[in-house]
Amino acid sequence: MATAGLPVTMLTTLAEPLSKVAAGRLAASTAYLDGREVRLEGFGPHEPRAVLVTLSTASLPTEAAALASQAGGLLDLMGRAMTADSSRREYEGKARQLRFAVLTALMTGDVTLARRMTTGHVPPLLESERVRVHLLHCRPADRDRLVRSHLDSSGYHGLGLMAHCPAFDEHLICLVPESAEPGEISAQGEMLRRLVHDNPGYALGISRPHPLSATGSAYGEAVHALAVARSSPGRVAAYQRQSSLAEALPRAAGLAWAQALTAPLRDVPKPTVDISRLAVAFPRTAVARLLSISRTTVTAHCRRAEAALQVDLGEVRTRAALDLALSLAGAEPDPALVVPPRAPALDELLRTAAAVAWADAFLLPLREDRYHEVYATLAAWIDANTDAQRTSARLGLSRNTVRARLRTAERLLKRDLLTTGTGLPDVVHALRVTELKDSEPSEAAAGLLAG
């Protein structure tokens, strides 16, 4: 950096004294070139030091030289401040990446990997036995400020961890260790509740306590709880345990169906299976952002899975079926379980008494007369492959009305339908069970019902 009129080429002639001052071998140096005085003075504690070069037609008076030296000192302080600020931003960026890496490892159930990432300074969170996931809905622009304002000197958030959701800009994922005292709200949990109270646009979904290895399950619960919270008066909701269809179905028959449906995926590369599994549960754009890959790449993997399965994953009912099959096939194996040689059809499973009881309980909140229109809109939306425009055209309603009714359904069913869509499979299956209740079962289905 130089002021106007300074002959920069002159510095080549001064290379030797410049290098000595910059290296700290000389504190300052004075030279004369072409009848002009050149003063060199080094600043800073570390080499190579910054060097102030002043050029004058005559020797500077003592007072002027002192002022030049003070100016150099101020420039050095400004430079250090800028460097420190840049270093701080780099540190915060690296800390954010590490927090997200730890969160990703925990979401996949790999606690050991999370601990290895933090070798030398394992955060208190990883010493916890059980955690809750708090999912905060806030303005995207607020996330950086919230994360920074609660950082400690180690780059974490006290006993917990806060991380930007890579898939949804308005979500902040907060892992909070479960308090040792039953019913006691942790300090981090209380802080998040205060944020919601003080900010009308915020909402908070809270999971049940889970082991660290089940952080992924806790996140899924927090997603559903957040859907309820957003339309609740206090905008805070804790997940309420509900039985799943996978738990309700006949174990052996369900596993036979799931294994038959997912068998073609055994010949598909593992990355394709993993990405397709995510794409069944989340929008493809969200999957791309989560994995830091392009949406085109996600689509290519999905098409490979579609070709193997001979299905269209663009259909909500197909995704719901595959989601159920993957849940059943991925359950803890039971050596005593005898899987029947003939795999039933999904409709046969959905006709069983256990499936009917599950669907009746799931849809019960929509059975009240005042929610008849909500139920009808939800069913029409699924029939339209979750296309709001087609749904509004079919029902003669505005898209805003359709969306408002779907938000009501989210609150009543305690499932996320519009943001992440993770509650769609349960809705699809429950509605299908209802359709099948009044139709005649096949002989195979009758056998399942009798069994």
N, C-alpha and C positions, 0 to 999 in steps of 0.2 A: 504494500500500500504506500503511495507517495503523493505529495502535494504537487500542484501544477508548477512546472518550471524546473523541477529537479531532473538533471540529466541521468537517467537510469543507467546508461552505458558506463557511467563513471564507476559504478559498483564493481565492474570487472577489474578495473585498476586497483580497487581496494580489497580484492579477494582475500589476500593474506591477513591484513588486520581484522577484516570482518569475521573470518573464520576463527581467529583467536578470541575475539570478544564473544562470539556466539558460543564457543566451546567453554567459556568461563575462565580461560587462561589470562585474559585481561578484563578488568572491570570497565575500562573506557580507553579510547585512543583518539589522538588528534593528528591529522595529516593536512598537507597543503598541496592543492592541485590547481595549476593554471592561475595562481595568485589568489585562490579562494581557500578559506579554512573549512575543513570537513571534520566534524566531531562525531565519534561513534561511542555509544553507551549501551551496555547490555542490561536487560531486565528479565526477571523471572528466576525461580529457584532451580529449574531443571534445564539441562542442555538438550537440544540446542536452544539458546536463549533468544528472545526477540531483541533486535538491535535497532536503536533509534539513530538515524543518520540526519545531521543538520548541516546545511551548507550556507556559508555567509561570505560576503566579499571582504569582511574584516573580522578580526577576532571579536567574539561576543563578550560584552561586559559581564562581570560576575553575576549581576542580577538577571540578565537575559539568559545566561547559561543555566542558572538555577531554575528559571521558569521553564526552559526547554526540558530540563531533567524531570521536573514535576509533571509536565505534560506527558513525557514518556512513561512515567509511573502510572498515571491515570489510564493511558492507553493499555498498559500491561494489565491493570486490574480489570478493565472492561473485557479484554481478551480472555482472562481467566474465568470471568463470570460467564461469558458465552460458552467457553469450553465446559465449565461445570454444568451448565444448563443442558448442553448437548449430551454430556455423559449421563446426567440424570435421566434424560429422555430415553437414552439407549438402555440404561439399567431397567427402567420401568418397562420398556418393550420386552427385554429378555425375561424379566420377572413375570410379565403377563403370559409370555409363551410357555414358561415353565409351569405356571399355574394351570394353563389350559392342558398341557401335556399330562399333568397329574390327574386332572379331572377326567381326561379321556381314558387314561389307564383304569381309573376307578369305575368309569361307566361300563367298561368291558369286563369288570370283575377282577382285574389283575392288580391286587394290592401290592404284591411283591415288586412288580415293575414300577409302581408309583414310588415305593420306598427307594428303589435303586436309583431313580432319577434324582432323588434328593439326598443322596449319600453325603454324609458330612454335616448335614443340618436338616434332619427329618422334621417336618413341621408337626406341631401338636395334633393336627387333624388326623394324621396317619397313626397316631397312638390311641385313637378313640376306638371303642368297641362298636358303637352304633352311631349313626348320623341320620339327620333329616335333611332332605333337599327342600330349600325354600326357593321358589321360582317367583322372582319379582318382575311384574310388568311395569315398565316405566318409559319415559321418553328416551329414544335412542341417544340423543345428545347428552342425557344425564348419566349414562353408564360410566364413562371415563371419570367423571367427577366423583361419583359414588364409590367407585373402586379405589381411587386415589385417597379420598378423605378418610378411609378406614384402613389404609395400609399400615403395617408396622415396619420396623427397621429391617426385618428379615425378608420383606417382600410378600408376606402373607397377611391375613386379616385376623390376628390374634389366634384364637383356637380354631377358627373356621377358614373358609376359602370362598372368594367371590370371583367369578369368571364370566366374561361376555359369552352369551350364547352365539355361536358362529352361524347358526341357521336362521334365527329370528332376532332382528335388530332391537326389538323392544323388550327382550328377555335378558335378565341377569340371573345367573345360576349361583346359588349360595348354599354351600355345604356347611351345616352347623352340627357340631357334636351334640349328642343327646345328653341332657343333664342327668346326673346320677340320682337326683331326687325325683320320684314319680310326680308328673303333673307340673313340674317347675319349668318355666320358660327361660331359656338361656339368654345371656346378655345380647348375643347377636340376633337371636330371634326377636327379642323385645325391640332392638334397634330397627329391624326391618318393619315391624308392626307400626312403630312411630313414623317411619317414612311414609307408609300408606296413609296413616291418619292425617299427616301434614300435607300430603299432596293428593288432591282429588283425582288426578288421572292415574294414580298408581293402584295396583292390586297385587295380592300375594297368595300363592298356592303352596300348601305345606304338606309334605308326605308324612307317612308314619315313620317311626324309627326303624332303620335297617342296618344290618352289618355293612361294613365298608365294601365288602365284595358284592353287595346287592345295590350299589349306588344307582345302577341303571334302572332297576325296578323302582327305586325311590323317585327317580326323575320322572318316570312315567306316571306315578301317582301325583306328583306335584303338578304335572301338566293338566291332568283332569281336575285337580283341586283349583287350579288357576281359572279354568273355564267357569267353575261355579262362583269363584270369588269376584270375577269381573261383573257379575250381575247381582251380587249380594249387597245388602245395605252397607255393611262394614268393609267390603272389598277385601276381606281376608277369609280364607276357607282352608280347613284341614281335610285331608283325604279320608273318606269313610269307606271302610272295607266292604267290597261286594264280591260275591262269588263269580268266577269267570265261567264262560261256556266250556272251556277246555277242562275245567275241574268237574263240570256237571255231566259231561258225556260218558258213556260206557267206556272204560279204560281200554280194554282189548280191542273192541271194534273201532274206537276212535283212532288208536295207533295204527291199525291195519289200513284204514282209509288214508291217514296222513303219510304213512310210508309209501303207499302206492302213488299218491299224488306227487310227492317230492322225489321219488326214485330217479327220474331223469336228471336231477340236479347233481347226482353223484359224478356224472361225467363232465360237469361244467367246472371251469377253473374256480378256485376258492374266492378270489376277489369278486368274481361275477356273482357268486352266491351271497357274499357279504353285502355287496352294494344293492343287490336286488331285495335282500331282506329289509334293508333300510328304506328302500323305495316303496315297499309295500306299506310301511307304517307312516312315512313322511312324504311331503311333496318333493319332487325331484330337484327343484331349485334348492330346497333346504338341504337335501343330501349332498348336492354339489358343494354348497358352502361349508357344510360340516366337514367334508373330506378334502376341501381345497382342490377340487378338480372341476372341470367344466361340466355344464349340464349335458353337453353333447356326449361326453364320456359316460356319464350316468345312463343316458338313453341307450348308448351302444351296449352296455352291460345288461340292461333290462331286455333289450331285443334278443340278446343271446339266451337269456333265461326263458323268454317267451318262446323262442324257437325250440328249446329243449322240452318245455312243458306243453307246447302247442296251445297256448292261451294268449289272451290279450290283457296285459297288466294295466291298460288304460281303463278297464272296466272296474268299477268299485266293487262289484260282487266277486269278481275274480281275485282282486287283491285281498278281500276279506277272507275268502276261502284259503288262499295261500298263507295268510297270516295265522289262521287257525291251525292249518296243517303244520307249519313250522313250530308253533307253540307246542303242539302235541308231540311231534317228532323230537323236539329238543328237551322234553321233560326228562327227569331223572329216571334211568332205566330200572325196571323191576324184574329181577331174574325169575321170579315166580310167575310172571305174567305170560299167559299163552295167547299169542296173537293168532286169530283165525286165518286160515289160508285164503278165504275169499274176503276181499275188501268191500265193505258196503259203500253205497253212494252217500254223499253228504246229506241229501234229503232224508235218507233213511235214519241217519243219526239225529237229524233235527226233529224227527217225529217221536223220538223216545220221550217217556214221561219226564225224565230228568231235564231234558232240553226244554220241554214245554213249561215246566215249573220255573226254570231259570228265566225264560223269555217273559213269562207272565209277571214275575217279580221285577224284572228289569224295566218293562214298559208300564208298570203300575202307576207311576206318577203322571203319565199322560192319559190315563183312563178317565180322569174326572171330566165331567161334561164341559167345564169351562176351558179345557185344553184340547177339545176335539179338533179345532182348527189347527192347532200346533201339530197334533198327531198326523192329520191329513197332509199338512205341508211337508212334514218330515218324510213321510212315505213317498210323496210325489217327488221330492228332491232326490231321494235314492233312486227312484224309477228313472229320473232324468240324468242319472250318472253324476249326481252332485253339481249339475249345471244350474246355477241360480236363474239365468236368463230363460232357459227352457222351462224351468219350474214356474216362474212368474207368468210366462205365456200360457202354460197349461192351466193354471189356476185363475188367471185373470187378475193377478195381483202385481203390485210394484215390487221391484227387487228389494227395496228397503223393507217392505212388509215381510217378504220371504226371509230376509236376513234376521229381522227382529224375532220372528217366530222360531227360527233355528237357534238363536241365542237363548230363548226361553227353554227350548228343548235341551240345550247344553246344561242349563242350570238345574232342570228337573232330573235329568238322567245322570248328572254328574260326570259328563264325558265331554272332551274337547272335540268339536266337530269342524270348526271353521278356521282355527289358527294352524294347528299341527295336523288335525285330522286323525289323531290316534284313537279316537273313540268310534270311528266309522265302522270297523268290523263288528263290534257288538250290536250296533244299530242294524246293520245289514242282516245279521243272523237272527236277531230277535224278530224283525219284521218278517223274515222268511218263515220262521217257526209259526208265526201267527197265520200266514197264508196257508201253511200246510195243515193246520189244525182241523179244518173243516173238510179236507179232501180225503179220499180213500187211500190208505196206505197200501203199498205193494206187499206181496207175500214175504219178500225179504225183510221189509220194514216191520211187518207184523211179527216176524221171528225175533227181531231186535226188541220190539216192544214187550214181547212175552218173556224175553230173557232178562 
